Amino acid sequence: MSEEKLNVVAYLKTQCGWSGGVRAILSKYNLEYTEKDIIQNPAFRWEMEQKSGQPLSPCVEINGMMLPDVSGEEVENYLISQGLVNQDAGEVDVSINSSCTDAQHAQMERDAAGGGISFT
């Protein structure tokens, strides 16, 4: 495993299956990271799009390498393949490779009521 300190910036949505998977993997390996919520701060979405060259999230930047539109599983595979973490057979409590469920979308709609946001 590399001894270098990782600089990780994660461009995530407040609530999202894919974003939850990325958070779970970063937590699984106890990695410090800067989270930039692209829903709460549109400037972070713009920054993500400029750096990644595309509008889909999550995007994770690790030591200057942008991983665009990734799942938690893809982030974990990258970290292991680059020798940045030791493979860990530990489990996480959320799916690391799936979108939001219909129930999660419904909850987001309820949370955003009156905000004019649709998640369908």
Backbone atoms as SQL, in Angstrom:
CREATE TABLE atoms (id INTEGER PRIMARY KEY, chain TEXT, resi INTEGER, resn TEXT, atom TEXT, x REAL, y REAL, z REAL);
INSERT INTO atoms VALUES
  (1, 'A', 1, 'MET', 'N', 0.854, -1.186, 0.000),
  (2, 'A', 1, 'MET', 'CA', 0.000, 0.000, 0.000),
  (3, 'A', 1, 'MET', 'C', 0.888, 1.233, 0.000),
  (4, 'A', 2, 'SER', 'N', 0.457, 2.230, -0.722),
  (5, 'A', 2, 'SER', 'CA', 1.188, 3.493, -0.803),
  (6, 'A', 2, 'SER', 'C', 1.147, 4.214, 0.538),
  (7, 'A', 3, 'GLU', 'N', 2.268, 4.856, 0.866),
  (8, 'A', 3, 'GLU', 'CA', 2.336, 5.608, 2.114),
  (9, 'A', 3, 'GLU', 'C', 1.907, 7.064, 1.926),
  (10, 'A', 4, 'GLU', 'N', 1.685, 7.469, 0.674),
  (11, 'A', 4, 'GLU', 'CA', 1.335, 8.863, 0.439),
  (12, 'A', 4, 'GLU', 'C', -0.048, 9.192, 0.992),
  (13, 'A', 5, 'LYS', 'N', -0.202, 10.422, 1.435),
  (14, 'A', 5, 'LYS', 'CA', -1.499, 10.894, 1.918),
  (15, 'A', 5, 'LYS', 'C', -2.364, 11.183, 0.704),
  (16, 'A', 6, 'LEU', 'N', -3.564, 10.688, 0.723),
  (17, 'A', 6, 'LEU', 'CA', -4.467, 10.884, -0.397),
  (18, 'A', 6, 'LEU', 'C', -5.186, 12.216, -0.282),
  (19, 'A', 7, 'ASN', 'N', -5.326, 12.873, -1.411),
  (20, 'A', 7, 'ASN', 'CA', -6.137, 14.080, -1.501),
  (21, 'A', 7, 'ASN', 'C', -7.379, 13.682, -2.286),
  (22, 'A', 8, 'VAL', 'N', -8.504, 13.548, -1.587),
  (23, 'A', 8, 'VAL', 'CA', -9.737, 13.062, -2.204),
  (24, 'A', 8, 'VAL', 'C', -10.814, 14.136, -2.120),
  (25, 'A', 9, 'VAL', 'N', -11.387, 14.445, -3.276),
  (26, 'A', 9, 'VAL', 'CA', -12.519, 15.364, -3.353),
  (27, 'A', 9, 'VAL', 'C', -13.656, 14.600, -4.025),
  (28, 'A', 10, 'ALA', 'N', -14.796, 14.529, -3.355),
  (29, 'A', 10, 'ALA', 'CA', -15.946, 13.793, -3.876),
  (30, 'A', 10, 'ALA', 'C', -17.079, 14.762, -4.186),
  (31, 'A', 11, 'TYR', 'N', -17.492, 14.775, -5.444),
  (32, 'A', 11, 'TYR', 'CA', -18.622, 15.593, -5.898),
  (33, 'A', 11, 'TYR', 'C', -19.845, 14.687, -5.852),
  (34, 'A', 12, 'LEU', 'N', -20.702, 14.923, -4.851),
  (35, 'A', 12, 'LEU', 'CA', -21.812, 14.032, -4.561),
  (36, 'A', 12, 'LEU', 'C', -23.132, 14.781, -4.478),
  (37, 'A', 13, 'LYS', 'N', -24.217, 14.022, -4.588),
  (38, 'A', 13, 'LYS', 'CA', -25.548, 14.573, -4.339),
  (39, 'A', 13, 'LYS', 'C', -25.895, 14.336, -2.879),
  (40, 'A', 14, 'THR', 'N', -26.748, 15.197, -2.340),
  (41, 'A', 14, 'THR', 'CA', -27.169, 15.086, -0.945),
  (42, 'A', 14, 'THR', 'C', -27.691, 13.691, -0.661),
  (43, 'A', 15, 'GLN', 'N', -28.633, 13.250, -1.463),
  (44, 'A', 15, 'GLN', 'CA', -29.215, 11.915, -1.336),
  (45, 'A', 15, 'GLN', 'C', -29.176, 11.264, -2.699),
  (46, 'A', 16, 'CYS', 'N', -28.492, 10.150, -2.805),
  (47, 'A', 16, 'CYS', 'CA', -28.376, 9.462, -4.084),
  (48, 'A', 16, 'CYS', 'C', -27.777, 8.094, -3.814),
  (49, 'A', 17, 'GLY', 'N', -28.305, 7.067, -4.445),
  (50, 'A', 17, 'GLY', 'CA', -27.764, 5.729, -4.269),
  (51, 'A', 17, 'GLY', 'C', -26.298, 5.640, -4.643),
  (52, 'A', 18, 'TRP', 'N', -25.951, 6.236, -5.789),
  (53, 'A', 18, 'TRP', 'CA', -24.557, 6.197, -6.240),
  (54, 'A', 18, 'TRP', 'C', -23.659, 6.957, -5.260),
  (55, 'A', 19, 'SER', 'N', -24.101, 8.141, -4.833),
  (56, 'A', 19, 'SER', 'CA', -23.312, 8.943, -3.892),
  (57, 'A', 19, 'SER', 'C', -23.159, 8.218, -2.558),
  (58, 'A', 20, 'GLY', 'N', -24.225, 7.557, -2.110),
  (59, 'A', 20, 'GLY', 'CA', -24.150, 6.793, -0.870),
  (60, 'A', 20, 'GLY', 'C', -23.122, 5.675, -0.958),
  (61, 'A', 21, 'GLY', 'N', -23.016, 5.045, -2.130),
  (62, 'A', 21, 'GLY', 'CA', -22.020, 3.999, -2.332),
  (63, 'A', 21, 'GLY', 'C', -20.604, 4.534, -2.265),
  (64, 'A', 22, 'VAL', 'N', -20.388, 5.724, -2.835),
  (65, 'A', 22, 'VAL', 'CA', -19.061, 6.348, -2.782),
  (66, 'A', 22, 'VAL', 'C', -18.718, 6.692, -1.338),
  (67, 'A', 23, 'ARG', 'N', -19.655, 7.298, -0.624),
  (68, 'A', 23, 'ARG', 'CA', -19.411, 7.627, 0.791),
  (69, 'A', 23, 'ARG', 'C', -19.060, 6.374, 1.587),
  (70, 'A', 24, 'ALA', 'N', -19.782, 5.286, 1.325),
  (71, 'A', 24, 'ALA', 'CA', -19.560, 4.041, 2.069),
  (72, 'A', 24, 'ALA', 'C', -18.145, 3.507, 1.841),
  (73, 'A', 25, 'ILE', 'N', -17.661, 3.566, 0.607),
  (74, 'A', 25, 'ILE', 'CA', -16.317, 3.063, 0.320),
  (75, 'A', 25, 'ILE', 'C', -15.263, 3.964, 0.957),
  (76, 'A', 26, 'LEU', 'N', -15.432, 5.255, 0.863),
  (77, 'A', 26, 'LEU', 'CA', -14.456, 6.155, 1.478),
  (78, 'A', 26, 'LEU', 'C', -14.420, 5.950, 2.990),
  (79, 'A', 27, 'SER', 'N', -15.578, 5.697, 3.592),
  (80, 'A', 27, 'SER', 'CA', -15.635, 5.419, 5.035),
  (81, 'A', 27, 'SER', 'C', -15.054, 4.052, 5.366),
  (82, 'A', 28, 'LYS', 'N', -15.329, 3.067, 4.516),
  (83, 'A', 28, 'LYS', 'CA', -14.825, 1.709, 4.734),
  (84, 'A', 28, 'LYS', 'C', -13.310, 1.703, 4.904),
  (85, 'A', 29, 'TYR', 'N', -12.638, 2.540, 4.119),
  (86, 'A', 29, 'TYR', 'CA', -11.177, 2.593, 4.174),
  (87, 'A', 29, 'TYR', 'C', -10.671, 3.751, 5.046),
  (88, 'A', 30, 'ASN', 'N', -11.584, 4.355, 5.791),
  (89, 'A', 30, 'ASN', 'CA', -11.231, 5.458, 6.695),
  (90, 'A', 30, 'ASN', 'C', -10.458, 6.561, 5.987),
  (91, 'A', 31, 'LEU', 'N', -10.884, 6.894, 4.774),
  (92, 'A', 31, 'LEU', 'CA', -10.211, 7.930, 3.999),
  (93, 'A', 31, 'LEU', 'C', -10.819, 9.293, 4.296),
  (94, 'A', 32, 'GLU', 'N', -9.961, 10.242, 4.575),
  (95, 'A', 32, 'GLU', 'CA', -10.422, 11.621, 4.724),
  (96, 'A', 32, 'GLU', 'C', -10.700, 12.155, 3.325),
  (97, 'A', 33, 'TYR', 'N', -11.785, 12.909, 3.203),
  (98, 'A', 33, 'TYR', 'CA', -12.111, 13.483, 1.901),
  (99, 'A', 33, 'TYR', 'C', -12.913, 14.751, 2.086),
  (100, 'A', 34, 'THR', 'N', -12.870, 15.566, 1.050),
  (101, 'A', 34, 'THR', 'CA', -13.686, 16.774, 1.011),
  (102, 'A', 34, 'THR', 'C', -14.918, 16.453, 0.193),
  (103, 'A', 35, 'GLU', 'N', -16.084, 16.632, 0.795),
  (104, 'A', 35, 'GLU', 'CA', -17.328, 16.396, 0.061),
  (105, 'A', 35, 'GLU', 'C', -17.849, 17.716, -0.467),
  (106, 'A', 36, 'LYS', 'N', -18.179, 17.722, -1.750),
  (107, 'A', 36, 'LYS', 'CA', -18.772, 18.895, -2.381),
  (108, 'A', 36, 'LYS', 'C', -20.152, 18.495, -2.888),
  (109, 'A', 37, 'ASP', 'N', -21.179, 18.953, -2.173),
  (110, 'A', 37, 'ASP', 'CA', -22.563, 18.613, -2.475),
  (111, 'A', 37, 'ASP', 'C', -23.032, 19.454, -3.657),
  (112, 'A', 38, 'ILE', 'N', -23.231, 18.799, -4.795),
  (113, 'A', 38, 'ILE', 'CA', -23.585, 19.522, -6.019),
  (114, 'A', 38, 'ILE', 'C', -25.054, 19.935, -6.057),
  (115, 'A', 39, 'ILE', 'N', -25.848, 19.437, -5.138),
  (116, 'A', 39, 'ILE', 'CA', -27.253, 19.848, -5.045),
  (117, 'A', 39, 'ILE', 'C', -27.364, 21.111, -4.190),
  (118, 'A', 40, 'GLN', 'N', -26.687, 21.109, -3.055),
  (119, 'A', 40, 'GLN', 'CA', -26.748, 22.250, -2.146),
  (120, 'A', 40, 'GLN', 'C', -25.968, 23.463, -2.652),
  (121, 'A', 41, 'ASN', 'N', -24.960, 23.230, -3.506),
  (122, 'A', 41, 'ASN', 'CA', -24.134, 24.329, -3.994),
  (123, 'A', 41, 'ASN', 'C', -23.889, 24.178, -5.496),
  (124, 'A', 42, 'PRO', 'N', -24.655, 24.892, -6.326),
  (125, 'A', 42, 'PRO', 'CA', -24.503, 24.785, -7.778),
  (126, 'A', 42, 'PRO', 'C', -23.089, 25.113, -8.276),
  (127, 'A', 43, 'ALA', 'N', -22.341, 25.890, -7.531),
  (128, 'A', 43, 'ALA', 'CA', -20.959, 26.183, -7.940),
  (129, 'A', 43, 'ALA', 'C', -20.122, 24.904, -7.927),
  (130, 'A', 44, 'PHE', 'N', -20.431, 23.980, -7.026),
  (131, 'A', 44, 'PHE', 'CA', -19.705, 22.707, -6.994),
  (132, 'A', 44, 'PHE', 'C', -20.060, 21.862, -8.225),
  (133, 'A', 45, 'ARG', 'N', -21.326, 21.927, -8.670),
  (134, 'A', 45, 'ARG', 'CA', -21.713, 21.200, -9.890),
  (135, 'A', 45, 'ARG', 'C', -20.926, 21.758, -11.077),
  (136, 'A', 46, 'TRP', 'N', -20.849, 23.073, -11.179),
  (137, 'A', 46, 'TRP', 'CA', -20.105, 23.702, -12.270),
  (138, 'A', 46, 'TRP', 'C', -18.640, 23.267, -12.211),
  (139, 'A', 47, 'GLU', 'N', -18.057, 23.304, -11.019),
  (140, 'A', 47, 'GLU', 'CA', -16.654, 22.901, -10.844),
  (141, 'A', 47, 'GLU', 'C', -16.457, 21.447, -11.280),
  (142, 'A', 48, 'MET', 'N', -17.370, 20.578, -10.873),
  (143, 'A', 48, 'MET', 'CA', -17.299, 19.163, -11.241),
  (144, 'A', 48, 'MET', 'C', -17.351, 18.997, -12.754),
  (145, 'A', 49, 'GLU', 'N', -18.278, 19.706, -13.396),
  (146, 'A', 49, 'GLU', 'CA', -18.420, 19.598, -14.846),
  (147, 'A', 49, 'GLU', 'C', -17.176, 20.100, -15.573),
  (148, 'A', 50, 'GLN', 'N', -16.579, 21.166, -15.062),
  (149, 'A', 50, 'GLN', 'CA', -15.363, 21.689, -15.679),
  (150, 'A', 50, 'GLN', 'C', -14.209, 20.703, -15.539),
  (151, 'A', 51, 'LYS', 'N', -14.075, 20.102, -14.369),
  (152, 'A', 51, 'LYS', 'CA', -12.968, 19.174, -14.121),
  (153, 'A', 51, 'LYS', 'C', -13.163, 17.826, -14.806),
  (154, 'A', 52, 'SER', 'N', -14.406, 17.338, -14.847),
  (155, 'A', 52, 'SER', 'CA', -14.668, 15.999, -15.378),
  (156, 'A', 52, 'SER', 'C', -15.016, 16.001, -16.867),
  (157, 'A', 53, 'GLY', 'N', -15.448, 17.149, -17.372),
  (158, 'A', 53, 'GLY', 'CA', -15.838, 17.229, -18.777),
  (159, 'A', 53, 'GLY', 'C', -17.209, 16.652, -19.065),
  (160, 'A', 54, 'GLN', 'N', -17.994, 16.412, -18.022),
  (161, 'A', 54, 'GLN', 'CA', -19.343, 15.850, -18.218),
  (162, 'A', 54, 'GLN', 'C', -20.219, 16.174, -17.003),
  (163, 'A', 55, 'PRO', 'N', -21.567, 16.040, -17.109),
  (164, 'A', 55, 'PRO', 'CA', -22.465, 16.486, -16.038),
  (165, 'A', 55, 'PRO', 'C', -22.920, 15.413, -15.045),
  (166, 'A', 56, 'LEU', 'N', -22.508, 14.170, -15.226),
  (167, 'A', 56, 'LEU', 'CA', -23.034, 13.098, -14.383),
  (168, 'A', 56, 'LEU', 'C', -22.228, 12.939, -13.100),
  (169, 'A', 57, 'SER', 'N', -22.932, 12.581, -12.030),
  (170, 'A', 57, 'SER', 'CA', -22.274, 12.385, -10.741),
  (171, 'A', 57, 'SER', 'C', -22.617, 10.991, -10.230),
  (172, 'A', 58, 'PRO', 'N', -21.851, 10.537, -9.264),
  (173, 'A', 58, 'PRO', 'CA', -20.746, 11.155, -8.561),
  (174, 'A', 58, 'PRO', 'C', -19.471, 11.192, -9.404),
  (175, 'A', 59, 'CYS', 'N', -18.625, 12.130, -9.047),
  (176, 'A', 59, 'CYS', 'CA', -17.272, 12.210, -9.578),
  (177, 'A', 59, 'CYS', 'C', -16.349, 12.292, -8.368),
  (178, 'A', 60, 'VAL', 'N', -15.248, 11.578, -8.440),
  (179, 'A', 60, 'VAL', 'CA', -14.302, 11.561, -7.334),
  (180, 'A', 60, 'VAL', 'C', -12.918, 11.857, -7.890),
  (181, 'A', 61, 'GLU', 'N', -12.265, 12.847, -7.296),
  (182, 'A', 61, 'GLU', 'CA', -10.910, 13.208, -7.695),
  (183, 'A', 61, 'GLU', 'C', -9.952, 12.700, -6.611),
  (184, 'A', 62, 'ILE', 'N', -9.014, 11.847, -7.024),
  (185, 'A', 62, 'ILE', 'CA', -8.050, 11.267, -6.089),
  (186, 'A', 62, 'ILE', 'C', -6.650, 11.646, -6.555),
  (187, 'A', 63, 'ASN', 'N', -5.984, 12.458, -5.752),
  (188, 'A', 63, 'ASN', 'CA', -4.631, 12.932, -6.091),
  (189, 'A', 63, 'ASN', 'C', -4.556, 13.478, -7.513),
  (190, 'A', 64, 'GLY', 'N', -5.567, 14.246, -7.889),
  (191, 'A', 64, 'GLY', 'CA', -5.573, 14.891, -9.195),
  (192, 'A', 64, 'GLY', 'C', -6.165, 14.053, -10.313),
  (193, 'A', 65, 'MET', 'N', -6.443, 12.771, -10.091),
  (194, 'A', 65, 'MET', 'CA', -7.049, 11.898, -11.106),
  (195, 'A', 65, 'MET', 'C', -8.562, 11.929, -10.932),
  (196, 'A', 66, 'MET', 'N', -9.269, 12.408, -11.963),
  (197, 'A', 66, 'MET', 'CA', -10.724, 12.496, -11.895),
  (198, 'A', 66, 'MET', 'C', -11.340, 11.183, -12.354),
  (199, 'A', 67, 'LEU', 'N', -12.191, 10.642, -11.514),
  (200, 'A', 67, 'LEU', 'CA', -12.976, 9.456, -11.842),
  (201, 'A', 67, 'LEU', 'C', -14.401, 9.932, -12.076),
  (202, 'A', 68, 'PRO', 'N', -14.810, 10.127, -13.331),
  (203, 'A', 68, 'PRO', 'CA', -16.128, 10.689, -13.610),
  (204, 'A', 68, 'PRO', 'C', -17.243, 9.647, -13.586),
  (205, 'A', 69, 'ASP', 'N', -18.401, 10.058, -13.076),
  (206, 'A', 69, 'ASP', 'CA', -19.611, 9.238, -13.104),
  (207, 'A', 69, 'ASP', 'C', -19.330, 7.823, -12.593),
  (208, 'A', 70, 'VAL', 'N', -18.896, 7.720, -11.332),
  (209, 'A', 70, 'VAL', 'CA', -18.480, 6.433, -10.784),
  (210, 'A', 70, 'VAL', 'C', -19.400, 5.936, -9.674),
  (211, 'A', 71, 'SER', 'N', -19.334, 4.651, -9.465),
  (212, 'A', 71, 'SER', 'CA', -20.020, 4.015, -8.335),
  (213, 'A', 71, 'SER', 'C', -18.998, 3.813, -7.222),
  (214, 'A', 72, 'GLY', 'N', -19.483, 3.453, -6.063),
  (215, 'A', 72, 'GLY', 'CA', -18.575, 3.126, -4.969),
  (216, 'A', 72, 'GLY', 'C', -17.692, 1.947, -5.330),
  (217, 'A', 73, 'GLU', 'N', -18.256, 0.982, -6.036),
  (218, 'A', 73, 'GLU', 'CA', -17.492, -0.188, -6.457),
  (219, 'A', 73, 'GLU', 'C', -16.319, 0.223, -7.359),
  (220, 'A', 74, 'GLU', 'N', -16.569, 1.135, -8.281),
  (221, 'A', 74, 'GLU', 'CA', -15.505, 1.596, -9.178),
  (222, 'A', 74, 'GLU', 'C', -14.432, 2.371, -8.419),
  (223, 'A', 75, 'VAL', 'N', -14.839, 3.154, -7.434),
  (224, 'A', 75, 'VAL', 'CA', -13.859, 3.882, -6.619),
  (225, 'A', 75, 'VAL', 'C', -12.998, 2.882, -5.861),
  (226, 'A', 76, 'GLU', 'N', -13.630, 1.876, -5.256),
  (227, 'A', 76, 'GLU', 'CA', -12.872, 0.863, -4.519),
  (228, 'A', 76, 'GLU', 'C', -11.896, 0.139, -5.450),
  (229, 'A', 77, 'ASN', 'N', -12.355, -0.253, -6.618),
  (230, 'A', 77, 'ASN', 'CA', -11.482, -0.946, -7.564),
  (231, 'A', 77, 'ASN', 'C', -10.288, -0.076, -7.956),
  (232, 'A', 78, 'TYR', 'N', -10.513, 1.211, -8.169),
  (233, 'A', 78, 'TYR', 'CA', -9.420, 2.120, -8.507),
  (234, 'A', 78, 'TYR', 'C', -8.415, 2.204, -7.360),
  (235, 'A', 79, 'LEU', 'N', -8.904, 2.405, -6.146),
  (236, 'A', 79, 'LEU', 'CA', -8.024, 2.529, -4.988),
  (237, 'A', 79, 'LEU', 'C', -7.154, 1.281, -4.814),
  (238, 'A', 80, 'ILE', 'N', -7.755, 0.112, -4.989),
  (239, 'A', 80, 'ILE', 'CA', -7.014, -1.140, -4.834),
  (240, 'A', 80, 'ILE', 'C', -6.022, -1.315, -5.977),
  (241, 'A', 81, 'SER', 'N', -6.470, -1.086, -7.213),
  (242, 'A', 81, 'SER', 'CA', -5.596, -1.299, -8.373),
  (243, 'A', 81, 'SER', 'C', -4.389, -0.373, -8.372),
  (244, 'A', 82, 'GLN', 'N', -4.523, 0.796, -7.780),
  (245, 'A', 82, 'GLN', 'CA', -3.426, 1.750, -7.716),
  (246, 'A', 82, 'GLN', 'C', -2.557, 1.562, -6.473),
  (247, 'A', 83, 'GLY', 'N', -2.930, 0.595, -5.643),
  (248, 'A', 83, 'GLY', 'CA', -2.164, 0.332, -4.427),
  (249, 'A', 83, 'GLY', 'C', -2.328, 1.419, -3.377),
  (250, 'A', 84, 'LEU', 'N', -3.451, 2.134, -3.435),
  (251, 'A', 84, 'LEU', 'CA', -3.683, 3.229, -2.491),
  (252, 'A', 84, 'LEU', 'C', -4.312, 2.746, -1.189),
  (253, 'A', 85, 'VAL', 'N', -4.935, 1.570, -1.234),
  (254, 'A', 85, 'VAL', 'CA', -5.491, 0.926, -0.048),
  (255, 'A', 85, 'VAL', 'C', -5.248, -0.567, -0.165),
  (256, 'A', 86, 'ASN', 'N', -5.253, -1.250, 0.968),
  (257, 'A', 86, 'ASN', 'CA', -5.211, -2.704, 0.975),
  (258, 'A', 86, 'ASN', 'C', -6.626, -3.216, 0.818),
  (259, 'A', 87, 'GLN', 'N', -6.794, -4.249, 0.008),
  (260, 'A', 87, 'GLN', 'CA', -8.130, -4.797, -0.177),
  (261, 'A', 87, 'GLN', 'C', -8.687, -5.229, 1.165),
  (262, 'A', 88, 'ASP', 'N', -9.919, -4.856, 1.419),
  (263, 'A', 88, 'ASP', 'CA', -10.578, -5.132, 2.688),
  (264, 'A', 88, 'ASP', 'C', -11.863, -5.897, 2.396),
  (265, 'A', 89, 'ALA', 'N', -12.000, -7.055, 3.002),
  (266, 'A', 89, 'ALA', 'CA', -13.194, -7.868, 2.771),
  (267, 'A', 89, 'ALA', 'C', -14.372, -7.404, 3.619),
  (268, 'A', 90, 'GLY', 'N', -14.187, -6.339, 4.390),
  (269, 'A', 90, 'GLY', 'CA', -15.260, -5.831, 5.230),
  (270, 'A', 90, 'GLY', 'C', -16.475, -5.435, 4.412),
  (271, 'A', 91, 'GLU', 'N', -17.593, -5.456, 5.049),
  (272, 'A', 91, 'GLU', 'CA', -18.859, -5.118, 4.395),
  (273, 'A', 91, 'GLU', 'C', -19.246, -3.667, 4.679),
  (274, 'A', 92, 'VAL', 'N', -20.078, -3.133, 3.813),
  (275, 'A', 92, 'VAL', 'CA', -20.673, -1.817, 4.034),
  (276, 'A', 92, 'VAL', 'C', -22.179, -2.005, 4.156),
  (277, 'A', 93, 'ASP', 'N', -22.853, -1.026, 4.740),
  (278, 'A', 93, 'ASP', 'CA', -24.281, -1.196, 5.016),
  (279, 'A', 93, 'ASP', 'C', -25.204, -0.642, 3.933),
  (280, 'A', 94, 'VAL', 'N', -24.629, -0.237, 2.795),
  (281, 'A', 94, 'VAL', 'CA', -25.435, 0.224, 1.661),
  (282, 'A', 94, 'VAL', 'C', -24.880, -0.390, 0.385),
  (283, 'A', 95, 'SER', 'N', -25.688, -0.375, -0.651),
  (284, 'A', 95, 'SER', 'CA', -25.208, -0.851, -1.942),
  (285, 'A', 95, 'SER', 'C', -24.152, 0.127, -2.457),
  (286, 'A', 96, 'ILE', 'N', -23.076, -0.408, -2.998),
  (287, 'A', 96, 'ILE', 'CA', -22.023, 0.466, -3.523),
  (288, 'A', 96, 'ILE', 'C', -22.105, 0.593, -5.035),
  (289, 'A', 97, 'ASN', 'N', -23.154, -0.004, -5.627),
  (290, 'A', 97, 'ASN', 'CA', -23.275, 0.026, -7.080),
  (291, 'A', 97, 'ASN', 'C', -24.737, 0.044, -7.514),
  (292, 'A', 98, 'SER', 'N', -25.486, 1.052, -7.055),
  (293, 'A', 98, 'SER', 'CA', -26.877, 1.140, -7.492),
  (294, 'A', 98, 'SER', 'C', -27.404, 2.564, -7.365),
  (295, 'A', 99, 'SER', 'N', -28.426, 2.796, -8.144),
  (296, 'A', 99, 'SER', 'CA', -29.087, 4.099, -8.078),
  (297, 'A', 99, 'SER', 'C', -30.037, 4.119, -6.887),
  (298, 'A', 100, 'CYS', 'N', -30.762, 5.201, -6.758),
  (299, 'A', 100, 'CYS', 'CA', -31.752, 5.304, -5.687),
  (300, 'A', 100, 'CYS', 'C', -32.930, 4.374, -5.972),
  (301, 'A', 101, 'THR', 'N', -33.537, 3.917, -4.902),
  (302, 'A', 101, 'THR', 'CA', -34.754, 3.125, -5.035),
  (303, 'A', 101, 'THR', 'C', -35.933, 4.076, -5.273),
  (304, 'A', 102, 'ASP', 'N', -37.063, 3.517, -5.685),
  (305, 'A', 102, 'ASP', 'CA', -38.263, 4.333, -5.850),
  (306, 'A', 102, 'ASP', 'C', -38.656, 4.989, -4.527),
  (307, 'A', 103, 'ALA', 'N', -38.471, 4.268, -3.416),
  (308, 'A', 103, 'ALA', 'CA', -38.801, 4.824, -2.099),
  (309, 'A', 103, 'ALA', 'C', -37.899, 6.018, -1.776),
  (310, 'A', 104, 'GLN', 'N', -36.606, 5.922, -2.120),
  (311, 'A', 104, 'GLN', 'CA', -35.698, 7.047, -1.882),
  (312, 'A', 104, 'GLN', 'C', -36.089, 8.242, -2.741),
  (313, 'A', 105, 'HIS', 'N', -36.457, 8.002, -4.005),
  (314, 'A', 105, 'HIS', 'CA', -36.903, 9.105, -4.862),
  (315, 'A', 105, 'HIS', 'C', -38.153, 9.763, -4.281),
  (316, 'A', 106, 'ALA', 'N', -39.082, 8.946, -3.792),
  (317, 'A', 106, 'ALA', 'CA', -40.308, 9.486, -3.205),
  (318, 'A', 106, 'ALA', 'C', -39.986, 10.341, -1.979),
  (319, 'A', 107, 'GLN', 'N', -39.054, 9.891, -1.149),
  (320, 'A', 107, 'GLN', 'CA', -38.664, 10.662, 0.026),
  (321, 'A', 107, 'GLN', 'C', -38.022, 11.981, -0.390),
  (322, 'A', 108, 'MET', 'N', -37.175, 11.960, -1.418),
  (323, 'A', 108, 'MET', 'CA', -36.549, 13.199, -1.892),
  (324, 'A', 108, 'MET', 'C', -37.604, 14.171, -2.405),
  (325, 'A', 109, 'GLU', 'N', -38.624, 13.646, -3.088),
  (326, 'A', 109, 'GLU', 'CA', -39.715, 14.490, -3.571),
  (327, 'A', 109, 'GLU', 'C', -40.436, 15.138, -2.399),
  (328, 'A', 110, 'ARG', 'N', -40.692, 14.351, -1.350),
  (329, 'A', 110, 'ARG', 'CA', -41.362, 14.901, -0.167),
  (330, 'A', 110, 'ARG', 'C', -40.488, 15.961, 0.496),
  (331, 'A', 111, 'ASP', 'N', -39.185, 15.681, 0.591),
  (332, 'A', 111, 'ASP', 'CA', -38.256, 16.624, 1.217),
  (333, 'A', 111, 'ASP', 'C', -38.152, 17.926, 0.427),
  (334, 'A', 112, 'ALA', 'N', -38.298, 17.822, -0.884),
  (335, 'A', 112, 'ALA', 'CA', -38.128, 18.992, -1.747),
  (336, 'A', 112, 'ALA', 'C', -39.461, 19.669, -2.073),
  (337, 'A', 113, 'ALA', 'N', -40.559, 19.223, -1.448),
  (338, 'A', 113, 'ALA', 'CA', -41.885, 19.772, -1.749),
  (339, 'A', 113, 'ALA', 'C', -41.854, 21.294, -1.712),
  (340, 'A', 114, 'GLY', 'N', -42.388, 21.857, -2.771),
  (341, 'A', 114, 'GLY', 'CA', -42.418, 23.307, -2.863),
  (342, 'A', 114, 'GLY', 'C', -41.142, 23.890, -3.475),
  (343, 'A', 115, 'GLY', 'N', -40.123, 23.073, -3.672),
  (344, 'A', 115, 'GLY', 'CA', -38.878, 23.563, -4.239),
  (345, 'A', 115, 'GLY', 'C', -38.801, 23.444, -5.743),
  (346, 'A', 116, 'GLY', 'N', -39.839, 22.830, -6.341),
  (347, 'A', 116, 'GLY', 'CA', -39.864, 22.707, -7.781),
  (348, 'A', 116, 'GLY', 'C', -38.858, 21.702, -8.326),
  (349, 'A', 117, 'ILE', 'N', -38.390, 20.779, -7.487),
  (350, 'A', 117, 'ILE', 'CA', -37.413, 19.796, -7.921),
  (351, 'A', 117, 'ILE', 'C', -38.125, 18.485, -8.158),
  (352, 'A', 118, 'SER', 'N', -37.847, 17.827, -9.268),
  (353, 'A', 118, 'SER', 'CA', -38.383, 16.526, -9.563),
  (354, 'A', 118, 'SER', 'C', -37.243, 15.546, -9.709),
  (355, 'A', 119, 'PHE', 'N', -37.371, 14.374, -9.101),
  (356, 'A', 119, 'PHE', 'CA', -36.333, 13.370, -9.148),
  (357, 'A', 119, 'PHE', 'C', -36.759, 12.169, -9.981),
  (358, 'A', 120, 'THR', 'N', -37.726, 12.314, -10.838),
  (359, 'A', 120, 'THR', 'CA', -38.180, 11.188, -11.659),
  (360, 'A', 120, 'THR', 'C', -37.707, 11.339, -13.073);
